[in-house]
Amino acid sequence: MPSTRHSPSALARQWCLAHPEWGAFEDTVATYLRHGFVWSSPRSFVLARAIAADWWQDHDRLTDHTLSHPQGDCWFLWLAAGDMREFFEVCPQPKPFVCFCRRGLPRLWRYDRINQGCRTAQPS
């Protein structure tokens, strides 16, 4: 079992500490428990919420953790650490798209394409 110091949730907490402008880790998790999807295991940690795919370049919509679109066609992964293959195994409902930010830029992928990429990736 991985050490707590390097667990996916610990890595996510460290990211939040390094980026206080995005809010405290505990507050963000609490918000996602109310408005999104939270997954935490020894393999992965994910905070996600359903959005409309056409929101993917709207900074205000992406950074408002309380804003979701339950019938939306996209999962927005706000914070993720660890083995992302697990997200696709436990995702409550597949949607056509997945959006996440990488190096501060939003990226939009077809759900099936990124899921397939995760499945073929070697475990770390």
N, C-alpha and C positions, 0 to 999 in steps of 0.2 A: 504494500500500500504506500502511495506517495506521502512524503512528509507534509504536514500542515503548511509549512513555510512555502512550499512550492505547489500546493494544490491549485487547481484552476480557480477556485473562489478566492484564494489568497492572492493569486496573480491579478485577478480582477480588482480586488481591494487596493492593491499596490498601484494599479493604473489610476484609480480614482484619487488616491492620495497624491499622485504626480500631476493630476489635472483637476485641482479643486474647483475650477471654473465650471465644471460639469456637475457639481453637486457631490454630497457625501455618499459614500457607498451604501450605507444602511438606509438612507432616505430614498435613494434611487431604487434599491431592491423593494422597499415597501411600496413605492409607486407602481412598480411593475407587477407586484402581487395584486394590486387593485386594477390595473389597466392593461396588463399584458400577460406574458408567459415567462415564468422563471424556472430554470432547470439547474440543479446543482448536484453533482456526483463526483466521485473520485476521478472520473475521466474528463468531465467538462463542466463549464459554467456558462449559462446563456441568459441574457435579458433580451426579450424580443417582444414585439407587438405587431398586430396586424395593421397594415396601412393600405392605401390605394397606391398602386405602382406609379401613378403620375405625380405623387408627392416626393419622389426620390431626389429631386434637386431643390426642394423647398426647405431651406435651412430652418425656418421657424417651425414648420410642421415636424421635421425630424428631431429637433431638440426639445420639443414640448412632450415630455414623457407621459402626460395625461391624455394626449391626443391619439386616439386609435380609430380604426375603421374595421369593426368586427367582420364585416362582409367583404373587406378589402381583398385584393388579389396579390398581396405581397407581405412577406415577413420582413420586418426591419429589425436587424440584429444590432441593438445598441451597444451591448458589451458581451464579448464572448472570449473564452479562454479554454485551452485544452483541445481535446479531440472533437472536431466539429462533425465527424461522422455520427456521433451520438445525437446531435440535434435532429438529424434526419430520421433517426430511429425512434425518437420520442416526440417529435413534432406533433402537436395536437391535430393539425389539419394541413395537408399539403396545399400550397397556393402556387399559382403560376410563376411567381417571382420571389427573389430574395434580394434584399438591399442591405448593405453595410458600408461603413466608412473605413477607408484604408488610407493612412497618412493624411487624414483630414478631408479626403475627397469621397463623396458618395459613389458607390458602385451598384449597379443593378444587373442581376444575373437571372437567367431562366432557372427556376427551381430544379428542374430535371438535370440541367447541365452541371450546376454546382454540386448537386447531390451525387451525380456520377463521378465528378472529379474527386469528391471527398471519399467515395467508396474505393476508388482505385489508388488513392494516396497510401503510401506506406505508413504504418503506425510509427509515432515518434518515441 
